């Protein structure tokens, strides 16, 4: 891989993995009042677009990270729908 | 632009713009207890990596969206540091 590709690979990895503590935090606090529903749904739509982009251009890191991130954001969406209206 | 590039462009746009309602929500509620500090800082690091990737490969949409998104996440970071420990 070229240096630029490594940057893309690492960037995608960091941004995917960092979603995990955010999702865990909401489940732990049992509160998602501060989380914007627009943010989560738009992120899922954006991630699906990136996944399509990765599949069309056969870019493995993009396919990998976005697939994982979609799963994480769907779990995040469930947390928002479950705890979103509670004050915690 | 090719169809795949359009997907990338739109995906980046959606994911950047959707950060705005999330940042606004936290400022409005004056509460960022549920927001993970690891999430925000890792996102900023990841976005800087993507920006570097975009600059090296001269990919205009990646440069554009990531520059805007870095600004938004820095504002988000300030909100977290300001309101993060309060109960709201």
Backbone of each chain as nested JSON, in Angstrom:
{
  "chains": [
    {"id": "A", "residues": [
      {"number": 1, "name": "UNK", "atoms": {"N": [0.84, -1.214, 0.0], "CA": [0.0, 0.0, 0.0], "C": [0.868, 1.255, 0.0]}},
      {"number": 2, "name": "UNK", "atoms": {"N": [0.388, 2.27, -0.678], "CA": [1.07, 3.561, -0.647], "C": [0.811, 4.265, 0.686]}},
      {"number": 3, "name": "UNK", "atoms": {"N": [1.603, 5.311, 0.936], "CA": [1.464, 6.065, 2.189], "C": [0.058, 6.663, 2.334]}},
      {"number": 4, "name": "UNK", "atoms": {"N": [-0.444, 7.224, 1.235], "CA": [-1.776, 7.844, 1.257], "C": [-2.849, 6.811, 1.587]}},
      {"number": 5, "name": "UNK", "atoms": {"N": [-2.679, 5.608, 1.023], "CA": [-3.652, 4.543, 1.289], "C": [-3.644, 4.15, 2.761]}},
      {"number": 6, "name": "UNK", "atoms": {"N": [-2.429, 4.131, 3.34], "CA": [-2.3, 3.83, 4.763], "C": [-3.041, 4.853, 5.608]}},
      {"number": 7, "name": "UNK", "atoms": {"N": [-2.943, 6.118, 5.202], "CA": [-3.657, 7.186, 5.907], "C": [-5.159, 6.933, 5.876]}},
      {"number": 8, "name": "UNK", "atoms": {"N": [-5.653, 6.576, 4.697], "CA": [-7.076, 6.281, 4.526], "C": [-7.489, 5.085, 5.37]}},
      {"number": 9, "name": "UNK", "atoms": {"N": [-6.636, 4.072, 5.368], "CA": [-6.916, 2.846, 6.113], "C": [-6.975, 3.129, 7.623]}},
      {"number": 10, "name": "UNK", "atoms": {"N": [-5.964, 3.871, 8.115], "CA": [-5.903, 4.212, 9.544], "C": [-7.05, 5.146, 9.926]}},
      {"number": 11, "name": "UNK", "atoms": {"N": [-7.298, 6.144, 9.071], "CA": [-8.383, 7.104, 9.333], "C": [-9.718, 6.368, 9.484]}},
      {"number": 12, "name": "UNK", "atoms": {"N": [-9.999, 5.479, 8.544], "CA": [-11.24, 4.704, 8.586], "C": [-11.321, 3.848, 9.837]}},
      {"number": 13, "name": "UNK", "atoms": {"N": [-10.194, 3.26, 10.196], "CA": [-10.131, 2.416, 11.393], "C": [-10.416, 3.194, 12.661]}},
      {"number": 14, "name": "UNK", "atoms": {"N": [-9.756, 4.343, 12.789], "CA": [-9.946, 5.184, 13.984], "C": [-11.408, 5.603, 14.109]}},
      {"number": 15, "name": "UNK", "atoms": {"N": [-11.967, 6.074, 12.995], "CA": [-13.335, 6.594, 13.019], "C": [-14.378, 5.504, 13.247]}},
      {"number": 16, "name": "UNK", "atoms": {"N": [-14.061, 4.293, 12.844], "CA": [-14.992, 3.182, 13.079], "C": [-14.905, 2.725, 14.534]}},
      {"number": 17, "name": "UNK", "atoms": {"N": [-13.683, 2.468, 14.992], "CA": [-13.485, 1.938, 16.339], "C": [-13.974, 2.924, 17.404]}},
      {"number": 18, "name": "UNK", "atoms": {"N": [-13.814, 4.239, 17.154], "CA": [-14.21, 5.247, 18.148], "C": [-15.723, 5.332, 18.331]}},
      {"number": 19, "name": "UNK", "atoms": {"N": [-16.481, 4.766, 17.391], "CA": [-17.938, 4.762, 17.552], "C": [-18.329, 3.852, 18.724]}},
      {"number": 20, "name": "UNK", "atoms": {"N": [-17.513, 2.829, 18.944], "CA": [-17.798, 1.836, 19.984], "C": [-17.934, 2.455, 21.398]}},
      {"number": 21, "name": "UNK", "atoms": {"N": [-16.94, 3.252, 21.891], "CA": [-17.118, 3.855, 23.222], "C": [-18.351, 4.751, 23.313]}},
      {"number": 22, "name": "UNK", "atoms": {"N": [-18.719, 5.396, 22.2], "CA": [-19.917, 6.248, 22.205], "C": [-21.173, 5.401, 22.393]}},
      {"number": 23, "name": "UNK", "atoms": {"N": [-21.252, 4.297, 21.674], "CA": [-22.417, 3.411, 21.771], "C": [-22.476, 2.789, 23.169]}},
      {"number": 24, "name": "UNK", "atoms": {"N": [-21.33, 2.335, 23.658], "CA": [-21.253, 1.735, 25.0], "C": [-21.704, 2.744, 26.06]}},
      {"number": 25, "name": "UNK", "atoms": {"N": [-21.251, 3.984, 25.907], "CA": [-21.584, 5.034, 26.879], "C": [-23.1, 5.228, 27.02]}},
      {"number": 26, "name": "UNK", "atoms": {"N": [-23.778, 5.281, 25.883], "CA": [-25.229, 5.482, 25.875], "C": [-25.944, 4.295, 26.531]}},
      {"number": 27, "name": "UNK", "atoms": {"N": [-25.482, 3.073, 26.232], "CA": [-26.088, 1.88, 26.835], "C": [-25.836, 1.834, 28.34]}},
      {"number": 28, "name": "UNK", "atoms": {"N": [-24.648, 2.289, 28.744], "CA": [-24.266, 2.294, 30.159], "C": [-25.104, 3.301, 30.944]}},
      {"number": 29, "name": "UNK", "atoms": {"N": [-25.251, 4.504, 30.386], "CA": [-26.001, 5.581, 31.048], "C": [-27.508, 5.377, 30.905]}},
      {"number": 30, "name": "UNK", "atoms": {"N": [-27.914, 4.487, 30.008], "CA": [-29.321, 4.275, 29.659], "C": [-30.01, 5.603, 29.339]}},
      {"number": 31, "name": "UNK", "atoms": {"N": [-29.3, 6.448, 28.646], "CA": [-29.821, 7.765, 28.294], "C": [-29.229, 8.229, 26.962]}},
      {"number": 32, "name": "UNK", "atoms": {"N": [-30.111, 8.668, 26.062], "CA": [-29.63, 9.138, 24.752], "C": [-30.381, 10.403, 24.344]}},
      {"number": 33, "name": "UNK", "atoms": {"N": [-30.723, 11.189, 25.358], "CA": [-31.49, 12.421, 25.133], "C": [-30.695, 13.427, 24.31]}},
      {"number": 34, "name": "UNK", "atoms": {"N": [-29.38, 13.48, 24.564], "CA": [-28.523, 14.469, 23.898], "C": [-28.141, 14.073, 22.476]}},
      {"number": 35, "name": "UNK", "atoms": {"N": [-28.361, 12.793, 22.156], "CA": [-27.976, 12.302, 20.83], "C": [-29.024, 12.743, 19.803]}},
      {"number": 36, "name": "UNK", "atoms": {"N": [-28.547, 13.304, 18.705], "CA": [-29.451, 13.758, 17.653], "C": [-29.841, 12.59, 16.75]}},
      {"number": 37, "name": "UNK", "atoms": {"N": [-31.173, 12.403, 16.594], "CA": [-31.685, 11.324, 15.739], "C": [-31.311, 11.578, 14.276]}},
      {"number": 38, "name": "UNK", "atoms": {"N": [-31.308, 12.867, 13.893], "CA": [-30.913, 13.243, 12.522], "C": [-29.46, 12.811, 12.284]}},
      {"number": 39, "name": "UNK", "atoms": {"N": [-28.623, 13.048, 13.285], "CA": [-27.211, 12.68, 13.185], "C": [-27.05, 11.186, 12.906]}},
      {"number": 40, "name": "UNK", "atoms": {"N": [-27.698, 10.359, 13.719], "CA": [-27.545, 8.907, 13.562], "C": [-28.077, 8.427, 12.213]}},
      {"number": 41, "name": "UNK", "atoms": {"N": [-29.314, 8.848, 11.854], "CA": [-29.901, 8.362, 10.602], "C": [-29.102, 8.844, 9.389]}},
      {"number": 42, "name": "UNK", "atoms": {"N": [-28.676, 10.105, 9.414], "CA": [-27.879, 10.636, 8.296], "C": [-26.532, 9.92, 8.204]}},
      {"number": 43, "name": "UNK", "atoms": {"N": [-25.952, 9.591, 9.354], "CA": [-24.685, 8.851, 9.358], "C": [-24.869, 7.483, 8.696]}},
      {"number": 44, "name": "UNK", "atoms": {"N": [-25.971, 6.793, 9.027], "CA": [-26.229, 5.476, 8.429], "C": [-26.38, 5.602, 6.911]}},
      {"number": 45, "name": "UNK", "atoms": {"N": [-27.134, 6.612, 6.457], "CA": [-27.314, 6.829, 5.009], "C": [-25.954, 7.116, 4.357]}},
      {"number": 46, "name": "UNK", "atoms": {"N": [-25.17, 7.999, 4.992], "CA": [-23.843, 8.338, 4.475], "C": [-22.923, 7.128, 4.399]}},
      {"number": 47, "name": "UNK", "atoms": {"N": [-22.978, 6.31, 5.446], "CA": [-22.128, 5.114, 5.484], "C": [-22.518, 4.108, 4.398]}},
      {"number": 48, "name": "UNK", "atoms": {"N": [-23.835, 3.994, 4.133], "CA": [-24.297, 3.096, 3.06], "C": [-23.781, 3.614, 1.708]}},
      {"number": 49, "name": "UNK", "atoms": {"N": [-23.805, 4.945, 1.525], "CA": [-23.25, 5.543, 0.301], "C": [-21.762, 5.211, 0.155]}},
      {"number": 50, "name": "UNK", "atoms": {"N": [-20.999, 5.348, 1.259], "CA": [-19.568, 5.025, 1.236], "C": [-19.329, 3.561, 0.914]}},
      {"number": 51, "name": "UNK", "atoms": {"N": [-20.181, 2.695, 1.476], "CA": [-20.062, 1.256, 1.223], "C": [-20.277, 0.965, -0.258]}},
      {"number": 52, "name": "UNK", "atoms": {"N": [-21.299, 1.598, -0.843], "CA": [-21.576, 1.448, -2.277], "C": [-20.363, 1.906, -3.095]}},
      {"number": 53, "name": "UNK", "atoms": {"N": [-19.83, 3.06, -2.712], "CA": [-18.628, 3.627, -3.336], "C": [-17.466, 2.627, -3.283]}},
      {"number": 54, "name": "UNK", "atoms": {"N": [-17.274, 2.039, -2.115], "CA": [-16.199, 1.064, -1.917], "C": [-16.396, -0.203, -2.732]}},
      {"number": 55, "name": "UNK", "atoms": {"N": [-17.661, -0.671, -2.814], "CA": [-17.96, -1.888, -3.581], "C": [-17.733, -1.632, -5.066]}},
      {"number": 56, "name": "UNK", "atoms": {"N": [-18.24, -0.495, -5.571], "CA": [-18.096, -0.157, -6.99], "C": [-16.615, -0.037, -7.373]}},
      {"number": 57, "name": "UNK", "atoms": {"N": [-15.839, 0.679, -6.541], "CA": [-14.416, 0.876, -6.853], "C": [-13.506, -0.227, -6.285]}},
      {"number": 58, "name": "UNK", "atoms": {"N": [-14.14, -1.244, -5.675], "CA": [-13.404, -2.383, -5.093], "C": [-12.292, -1.937, -4.133]}},
      {"number": 59, "name": "UNK", "atoms": {"N": [-12.65, -1.046, -3.203], "CA": [-11.688, -0.549, -2.217], "C": [-11.92, -1.279, -0.896]}},
      {"number": 60, "name": "UNK", "atoms": {"N": [-11.069, -2.255, -0.626], "CA": [-11.282, -3.134, 0.516], "C": [-11.388, -2.405, 1.868]}},
      {"number": 61, "name": "UNK", "atoms": {"N": [-10.471, -1.468, 2.192], "CA": [-10.588, -0.806, 3.503], "C": [-11.919, -0.082, 3.673]}},
      {"number": 62, "name": "UNK", "atoms": {"N": [-12.389, 0.555, 2.585], "CA": [-13.662, 1.288, 2.658], "C": [-14.818, 0.323, 2.896]}},
      {"number": 63, "name": "UNK", "atoms": {"N": [-14.798, -0.821, 2.217], "CA": [-15.843, -1.837, 2.41], "C": [-15.809, -2.342, 3.858]}},
      {"number": 64, "name": "UNK", "atoms": {"N": [-14.612, -2.676, 4.323], "CA": [-14.44, -3.231, 5.677], "C": [-14.934, -2.265, 6.764]}},
      {"number": 65, "name": "UNK", "atoms": {"N": [-14.362, -1.059, 6.806], "CA": [-14.689, -0.112, 7.875], "C": [-16.147, 0.319, 7.857]}},
      {"number": 66, "name": "UNK", "atoms": {"N": [-16.658, 0.564, 6.646], "CA": [-18.035, 1.039, 6.571], "C": [-19.044, -0.03, 6.948]}},
      {"number": 67, "name": "UNK", "atoms": {"N": [-18.745, -1.29, 6.616], "CA": [-19.643, -2.383, 7.019], "C": [-19.722, -2.454, 8.544]}},
      {"number": 68, "name": "UNK", "atoms": {"N": [-18.555, -2.407, 9.191], "CA": [-18.528, -2.462, 10.659], "C": [-19.244, -1.245, 11.248]}},
      {"number": 69, "name": "UNK", "atoms": {"N": [-18.956, -0.069, 10.682], "CA": [-19.538, 1.166, 11.198], "C": [-21.059, 1.21, 11.034]}},
      {"number": 70, "name": "UNK", "atoms": {"N": [-21.572, 0.644, 9.948], "CA": [-23.027, 0.589, 9.751], "C": [-23.657, -0.22, 10.889]}},
      {"number": 71, "name": "UNK", "atoms": {"N": [-23.056, -1.362, 11.21], "CA": [-23.577, -2.206, 12.302], "C": [-23.581, -1.407, 13.619]}},
      {"number": 72, "name": "UNK", "atoms": {"N": [-22.459, -0.731, 13.906], "CA": [-22.354, 0.052, 15.141], "C": [-23.406, 1.164, 15.201]}},
      {"number": 73, "name": "UNK", "atoms": {"N": [-23.615, 1.851, 14.088], "CA": [-24.594, 2.942, 14.084], "C": [-26.037, 2.433, 14.154]}},
      {"number": 74, "name": "UNK", "atoms": {"N": [-26.282, 1.224, 13.651], "CA": [-27.62, 0.644, 13.789], "C": [-27.884, 0.319, 15.269]}},
      {"number": 75, "name": "UNK", "atoms": {"N": [-26.868, -0.21, 15.948], "CA": [-26.972, -0.484, 17.392], "C": [-27.192, 0.843, 18.146]}},
      {"number": 76, "name": "UNK", "atoms": {"N": [-26.483, 1.888, 17.699], "CA": [-26.595, 3.235, 18.264], "C": [-28.02, 3.767, 18.066]}},
      {"number": 77, "name": "UNK", "atoms": {"N": [-28.589, 3.518, 16.884], "CA": [-29.956, 3.945, 16.559], "C": [-30.954, 3.274, 17.511]}},
      {"number": 78, "name": "UNK", "atoms": {"N": [-30.756, 1.988, 17.767], "CA": [-31.626, 1.26, 18.697], "C": [-31.535, 1.884, 20.094]}},
      {"number": 79, "name": "UNK", "atoms": {"N": [-30.319, 2.249, 20.496], "CA": [-30.114, 2.878, 21.807], "C": [-30.872, 4.199, 21.883]}},
      {"number": 80, "name": "UNK", "atoms": {"N": [-30.794, 4.972, 20.802], "CA": [-31.484, 6.266, 20.756], "C": [-32.987, 6.063, 20.863]}},
      {"number": 81, "name": "UNK", "atoms": {"N": [-33.52, 5.09, 20.127], "CA": [-34.963, 4.836, 20.137], "C": [-35.42, 4.292, 21.492]}},
      {"number": 82, "name": "UNK", "atoms": {"N": [-34.52, 3.588, 22.167], "CA": [-34.852, 2.981, 23.457], "C": [-34.732, 3.992, 24.608]}},
      {"number": 83, "name": "UNK", "atoms": {"N": [-33.633, 4.762, 24.597], "CA": [-33.33, 5.656, 25.735], "C": [-33.477, 7.141, 25.405]}},
      {"number": 84, "name": "UNK", "atoms": {"N": [-33.84, 7.442, 24.172], "CA": [-33.824, 8.827, 23.699], "C": [-34.71, 9.789, 24.442]}},
      {"number": 85, "name": "UNK", "atoms": {"N": [-35.885, 9.297, 24.888], "CA": [-36.824, 10.23, 25.508], "C": [-36.68, 10.279, 27.03]}},
      {"number": 86, "name": "UNK", "atoms": {"N": [-35.911, 9.313, 27.573], "CA": [-35.729, 9.306, 29.025], "C": [-34.705, 10.357, 29.448]}},
      {"number": 87, "name": "UNK", "atoms": {"N": [-34.817, 10.795, 30.67], "CA": [-33.89, 11.815, 31.186], "C": [-32.615, 11.176, 31.734]}},
      {"number": 88, "name": "UNK", "atoms": {"N": [-32.651, 9.897, 32.008], "CA": [-31.478, 9.193, 32.545], "C": [-31.169, 9.621, 33.951]}}
    ]},
    {"id": "B", "residues": [
      {"number": 1, "name": "UNK", "atoms": {"N": [-17.947, 13.885, -13.378], "CA": [-17.708, 12.894, -12.316], "C": [-18.401, 11.567, -12.637]}},
      {"number": 2, "name": "UNK", "atoms": {"N": [-17.755, 10.502, -12.251], "CA": [-18.349, 9.173, -12.403], "C": [-19.404, 8.943, -11.32]}},
      {"number": 3, "name": "UNK", "atoms": {"N": [-20.218, 7.916, -11.536], "CA": [-21.288, 7.612, -10.587], "C": [-20.725, 7.319, -9.192]}},
      {"number": 4, "name": "UNK", "atoms": {"N": [-19.645, 6.536, -9.146], "CA": [-19.037, 6.187, -7.852], "C": [-18.524, 7.431, -7.124]}},
      {"number": 5, "name": "UNK", "atoms": {"N": [-17.954, 8.361, -7.888], "CA": [-17.46, 9.6, -7.287], "C": [-18.6, 10.421, -6.698]}},
      {"number": 6, "name": "UNK", "atoms": {"N": [-19.744, 10.419, -7.413], "CA": [-20.924, 11.111, -6.904], "C": [-21.364, 10.53, -5.561]}},
      {"number": 7, "name": "UNK", "atoms": {"N": [-21.299, 9.201, -5.473], "CA": [-21.66, 8.524, -4.219], "C": [-20.76, 9.002, -3.091]}},
      {"number": 8, "name": "UNK", "atoms": {"N": [-19.464, 9.055, -3.38], "CA": [-18.503, 9.528, -2.392], "C": [-18.762, 10.967, -1.994]}},
      {"number": 9, "name": "UNK", "atoms": {"N": [-19.071, 11.779, -2.987], "CA": [-19.325, 13.198, -2.759], "C": [-20.564, 13.389, -1.879]}},
      {"number": 10, "name": "UNK", "atoms": {"N": [-21.642, 12.684, -2.248], "CA": [-22.902, 12.795, -1.502], "C": [-22.736, 12.217, -0.088]}},
      {"number": 11, "name": "UNK", "atoms": {"N": [-22.067, 11.061, 0.005], "CA": [-21.835, 10.424, 1.305], "C": [-21.101, 11.376, 2.248]}},
      {"number": 12, "name": "UNK", "atoms": {"N": [-20.031, 11.973, 1.748], "CA": [-19.251, 12.924, 2.546], "C": [-20.087, 14.114, 2.971]}},
      {"number": 13, "name": "UNK", "atoms": {"N": [-20.91, 14.586, 2.051], "CA": [-21.776, 15.739, 2.334], "C": [-22.781, 15.44, 3.426]}},
      {"number": 14, "name": "UNK", "atoms": {"N": [-23.448, 14.281, 3.297], "CA": [-24.458, 13.88, 4.291], "C": [-23.814, 13.768, 5.675]}},
      {"number": 15, "name": "UNK", "atoms": {"N": [-22.666, 13.089, 5.721], "CA": [-22.025, 12.838, 7.01], "C": [-21.445, 14.102, 7.641]}},
      {"number": 16, "name": "UNK", "atoms": {"N": [-21.094, 15.073, 6.812], "CA": [-20.595, 16.336, 7.351], "C": [-21.751, 17.186, 7.865]}},
      {"number": 17, "name": "UNK", "atoms": {"N": [-22.763, 17.349, 7.012], "CA": [-23.89, 18.218, 7.352], "C": [-24.644, 17.699, 8.574]}},
      {"number": 18, "name": "UNK", "atoms": {"N": [-24.762, 16.381, 8.717], "CA": [-25.52, 15.807, 9.829], "C": [-24.833, 16.02, 11.182]}},
      {"number": 19, "name": "UNK", "atoms": {"N": [-23.552, 16.401, 11.168], "CA": [-22.879, 16.693, 12.431], "C": [-23.467, 17.96, 13.05]}},
      {"number": 20, "name": "UNK", "atoms": {"N": [-23.931, 18.859, 12.193], "CA": [-24.464, 20.145, 12.636], "C": [-25.637, 20.012, 13.628]}},
      {"number": 21, "name": "UNK", "atoms": {"N": [-26.717, 19.25, 13.29], "CA": [-27.802, 19.126, 14.291], "C": [-27.333, 18.518, 15.606]}},
      {"number": 22, "name": "UNK", "atoms": {"N": [-26.336, 17.627, 15.553], "CA": [-25.811, 17.033, 16.793], "C": [-25.119, 18.088, 17.657]}},
      {"number": 23, "name": "UNK", "atoms": {"N": [-24.323, 18.933, 17.03], "CA": [-23.61, 19.989, 17.763], "C": [-24.622, 21.0, 18.318]}},
      {"number": 24, "name": "UNK", "atoms": {"N": [-25.585, 21.394, 17.484], "CA": [-26.622, 22.347, 17.901], "C": [-27.398, 21.795, 19.094]}},
      {"number": 25, "name": "UNK", "atoms": {"N": [-27.731, 20.501, 19.04], "CA": [-28.52, 19.862, 20.098], "C": [-27.823, 19.968, 21.461]}},
      {"number": 26, "name": "UNK", "atoms": {"N": [-26.524, 19.695, 21.462], "CA": [-25.746, 19.748, 22.702], "C": [-25.685, 21.174, 23.25]}},
      {"number": 27, "name": "UNK", "atoms": {"N": [-25.506, 22.151, 22.356], "CA": [-25.464, 23.554, 22.792], "C": [-26.826, 24.02, 23.31]}},
      {"number": 28, "name": "UNK", "atoms": {"N": [-27.888, 23.523, 22.682], "CA": [-29.25, 23.885, 23.069], "C": [-29.594, 23.314, 24.446]}},
      {"number": 29, "name": "UNK", "atoms": {"N": [-29.249, 22.054, 24.658], "CA": [-29.545, 21.367, 25.92], "C": [-28.558, 21.767, 27.022]}},
      {"number": 30, "name": "UNK", "atoms": {"N": [-27.447, 22.378, 26.621], "CA": [-26.351, 22.714, 27.542], "C": [-25.936, 21.486, 28.348]}},
      {"number": 31, "name": "UNK", "atoms": {"N": [-25.911, 20.359, 27.69], "CA": [-25.558, 19.103, 28.342], "C": [-24.877, 18.168, 27.339]}},
      {"number": 32, "name": "UNK", "atoms": {"N": [-23.739, 17.632, 27.742], "CA": [-23.013, 16.709, 26.854], "C": [-22.478, 15.525, 27.643]}},
      {"number": 33, "name": "UNK", "atoms": {"N": [-23.222, 15.165, 28.673], "CA": [-22.818, 14.067, 29.542], "C": [-22.745, 12.738, 28.786]}},
      {"number": 34, "name": "UNK", "atoms": {"N": [-23.705, 12.551, 27.886], "CA": [-23.795, 11.275, 27.166], "C": [-22.773, 11.145, 26.034]}},
      {"number": 35, "name": "UNK", "atoms": {"N": [-22.185, 12.266, 25.656], "CA": [-21.244, 12.248, 24.537], "C": [-19.903, 11.707, 25.022]}},
      {"number": 36, "name": "UNK", "atoms": {"N": [-19.349, 10.777, 24.253], "CA": [-18.069, 10.179, 24.608], "C": [-16.918, 11.061, 24.13]}},
      {"number": 37, "name": "UNK", "atoms": {"N": [-16.03, 11.423, 25.077], "CA": [-14.866, 12.252, 24.743], "C": [-13.921, 11.499, 23.794]}},
      {"number": 38, "name": "UNK", "atoms": {"N": [-13.819, 10.182, 24.005], "CA": [-12.981, 9.349, 23.119], "C": [-13.513, 9.434, 21.684]}},
      {"number": 39, "name": "UNK", "atoms": {"N": [-14.849, 9.376, 21.566], "CA": [-15.494, 9.452, 20.252], "C": [-15.101, 10.742, 19.535]}},
      {"number": 40, "name": "UNK", "atoms": {"N": [-15.258, 11.882, 20.216], "CA": [-14.981, 13.176, 19.573], "C": [-13.502, 13.302, 19.206]}},
      {"number": 41, "name": "UNK", "atoms": {"N": [-12.604, 13.012, 20.153], "CA": [-11.173, 13.187, 19.87], "C": [-10.704, 12.229, 18.766]}},
      {"number": 42, "name": "UNK", "atoms": {"N": [-11.17, 10.984, 18.821], "CA": [-10.784, 10.024, 17.784], "C": [-11.334, 10.44, 16.422]}},
      {"number": 43, "name": "UNK", "atoms": {"N": [-12.535, 11.005, 16.407], "CA": [-13.117, 11.489, 15.151], "C": [-12.246, 12.606, 14.573]}},
      {"number": 44, "name": "UNK", "atoms": {"N": [-11.794, 13.52, 15.41], "CA": [-10.944, 14.624, 14.935], "C": [-9.639, 14.067, 14.351]}},
      {"number": 45, "name": "UNK", "atoms": {"N": [-9.027, 13.116, 15.057], "CA": [-7.784, 12.5, 14.55], "C": [-8.05, 11.806, 13.201]}},
      {"number": 46, "name": "UNK", "atoms": {"N": [-9.134, 11.041, 13.141], "CA": [-9.51, 10.342, 11.907], "C": [-9.756, 11.304, 10.755]}},
      {"number": 47, "name": "UNK", "atoms": {"N": [-10.449, 12.406, 11.052], "CA": [-10.751, 13.401, 10.018], "C": [-9.486, 14.08, 9.499]}},
      {"number": 48, "name": "UNK", "atoms": {"N": [-8.52, 14.322, 10.402], "CA": [-7.233, 14.909, 9.989], "C": [-6.495, 13.925, 9.058]}},
      {"number": 49, "name": "UNK", "atoms": {"N": [-6.559, 12.635, 9.382], "CA": [-5.968, 11.604, 8.511], "C": [-6.618, 11.642, 7.127]}},
      {"number": 50, "name": "UNK", "atoms": {"N": [-7.961, 11.717, 7.086], "CA": [-8.68, 11.772, 5.809], "C": [-8.312, 13.018, 5.017]}},
      {"number": 51, "name": "UNK", "atoms": {"N": [-8.166, 14.128, 5.724], "CA": [-7.792, 15.387, 5.069], "C": [-6.408, 15.245, 4.427]}},
      {"number": 52, "name": "UNK", "atoms": {"N": [-5.472, 14.63, 5.16], "CA": [-4.119, 14.391, 4.639], "C": [-4.19, 13.511, 3.383]}},
      {"number": 53, "name": "UNK", "atoms": {"N": [-5.008, 12.455, 3.482], "CA": [-5.248, 11.538, 2.365], "C": [-5.766, 12.305, 1.147]}},
      {"number": 54, "name": "UNK", "atoms": {"N": [-6.741, 13.189, 1.383], "CA": [-7.332, 13.995, 0.311], "C": [-6.333, 14.955, -0.316]}},
      {"number": 55, "name": "UNK", "atoms": {"N": [-5.508, 15.577, 0.539], "CA": [-4.508, 16.535, 0.038], "C": [-3.458, 15.803, -0.803]}},
      {"number": 56, "name": "UNK", "atoms": {"N": [-2.969, 14.672, -0.289], "CA": [-1.942, 13.895, -1.014], "C": [-2.467, 13.425, -2.372]}},
      {"number": 57, "name": "UNK", "atoms": {"N": [-3.682, 12.889, -2.385], "CA": [-4.245, 12.366, -3.635], "C": [-5.026, 13.419, -4.437]}},
      {"number": 58, "name": "UNK", "atoms": {"N": [-5.026, 14.673, -3.934], "CA": [-5.718, 15.798, -4.581], "C": [-7.192, 15.477, -4.871]}},
      {"number": 59, "name": "UNK", "atoms": {"N": [-7.89, 14.992, -3.855], "CA": [-9.302, 14.665, -4.009], "C": [-10.135, 15.787, -3.383]}},
      {"number": 60, "name": "UNK", "atoms": {"N": [-10.67, 16.651, -4.241], "CA": [-11.349, 17.851, -3.772], "C": [-12.507, 17.598, -2.796]}},
      {"number": 61, "name": "UNK", "atoms": {"N": [-13.438, 16.65, -3.111], "CA": [-14.555, 16.433, -2.162], "C": [-14.071, 16.025, -0.766]}},
      {"number": 62, "name": "UNK", "atoms": {"N": [-13.022, 15.19, -0.727], "CA": [-12.504, 14.729, 0.565], "C": [-11.892, 15.895, 1.343]}},
      {"number": 63, "name": "UNK", "atoms": {"N": [-11.17, 16.764, 0.638], "CA": [-10.582, 17.955, 1.282], "C": [-11.69, 18.857, 1.817]}},
      {"number": 64, "name": "UNK", "atoms": {"N": [-12.678, 19.113, 0.965], "CA": [-13.79, 20.01, 1.321], "C": [-14.555, 19.527, 2.553]}},
      {"number": 65, "name": "UNK", "atoms": {"N": [-15.114, 18.307, 2.457], "CA": [-15.96, 17.791, 3.534], "C": [-15.205, 17.624, 4.847]}},
      {"number": 66, "name": "UNK", "atoms": {"N": [-13.973, 17.121, 4.755], "CA": [-13.23, 16.878, 5.988], "C": [-12.803, 18.164, 6.674]}},
      {"number": 67, "name": "UNK", "atoms": {"N": [-12.49, 19.2, 5.89], "CA": [-12.148, 20.495, 6.478], "C": [-13.326, 21.039, 7.279]}},
      {"number": 68, "name": "UNK", "atoms": {"N": [-14.516, 20.992, 6.661], "CA": [-15.723, 21.481, 7.341], "C": [-15.998, 20.635, 8.581]}},
      {"number": 69, "name": "UNK", "atoms": {"N": [-15.888, 19.316, 8.429], "CA": [-16.192, 18.401, 9.526], "C": [-15.224, 18.566, 10.705]}},
      {"number": 70, "name": "UNK", "atoms": {"N": [-13.965, 18.851, 10.416], "CA": [-12.992, 19.085, 11.496], "C": [-13.438, 20.294, 12.322]}},
      {"number": 71, "name": "UNK", "atoms": {"N": [-13.84, 21.371, 11.643], "CA": [-14.312, 22.581, 12.346], "C": [-15.503, 22.221, 13.243]}},
      {"number": 72, "name": "UNK", "atoms": {"N": [-16.473, 21.49, 12.666], "CA": [-17.675, 21.109, 13.429], "C": [-17.318, 20.26, 14.657]}},
      {"number": 73, "name": "UNK", "atoms": {"N": [-16.401, 19.321, 14.489], "CA": [-16.034, 18.457, 15.611], "C": [-15.211, 19.188, 16.668]}},
      {"number": 74, "name": "UNK", "atoms": {"N": [-14.474, 20.214, 16.261], "CA": [-13.748, 21.022, 17.245], "C": [-14.765, 21.816, 18.087]}},
      {"number": 75, "name": "UNK", "atoms": {"N": [-15.796, 22.347, 17.433], "CA": [-16.875, 23.05, 18.149], "C": [-17.576, 22.069, 19.104]}},
      {"number": 76, "name": "UNK", "atoms": {"N": [-17.77, 20.846, 18.622], "CA": [-18.396, 19.777, 19.403], "C": [-17.533, 19.45, 20.637]}},
      {"number": 77, "name": "UNK", "atoms": {"N": [-16.218, 19.411, 20.427], "CA": [-15.269, 19.149, 21.514], "C": [-15.371, 20.229, 22.593]}},
      {"number": 78, "name": "UNK", "atoms": {"N": [-15.476, 21.489, 22.164], "CA": [-15.634, 22.598, 23.11], "C": [-16.916, 22.422, 23.917]}},
      {"number": 79, "name": "UNK", "atoms": {"N": [-17.993, 22.005, 23.234], "CA": [-19.277, 21.778, 23.898], "C": [-19.144, 20.677, 24.953]}},
      {"number": 80, "name": "UNK", "atoms": {"N": [-18.43, 19.621, 24.591], "CA": [-18.225, 18.504, 25.52], "C": [-17.443, 18.97, 26.75]}},
      {"number": 81, "name": "UNK", "atoms": {"N": [-16.393, 19.754, 26.52], "CA": [-15.556, 20.233, 27.628], "C": [-16.317, 21.22, 28.51]}},
      {"number": 82, "name": "UNK", "atoms": {"N": [-17.254, 21.942, 27.896], "CA": [-18.027, 22.962, 28.618], "C": [-19.189, 22.341, 29.39]}},
      {"number": 83, "name": "UNK", "atoms": {"N": [-19.918, 21.445, 28.731], "CA": [-21.159, 20.914, 29.31], "C": [-21.053, 19.441, 29.726]}},
      {"number": 84, "name": "UNK", "atoms": {"N": [-19.91, 18.831, 29.502], "CA": [-19.773, 17.397, 29.68], "C": [-20.038, 16.868, 31.066]}},
      {"number": 85, "name": "UNK", "atoms": {"N": [-19.682, 17.643, 32.085], "CA": [-19.83, 17.118, 33.448], "C": [-21.161, 17.507, 34.083]}},
      {"number": 86, "name": "UNK", "atoms": {"N": [-21.873, 18.466, 33.424], "CA": [-23.157, 18.878, 33.989], "C": [-24.245, 17.863, 33.655]}},
      {"number": 87, "name": "UNK", "atoms": {"N": [-25.255, 17.868, 34.485], "CA": [-26.372, 16.926, 34.285], "C": [-27.399, 17.516, 33.312]}},
      {"number": 88, "name": "UNK", "atoms": {"N": [-27.371, 18.811, 33.096], "CA": [-28.316, 19.472, 32.181], "C": [-29.701, 19.558, 32.783]}}
    ]}
  ]
}
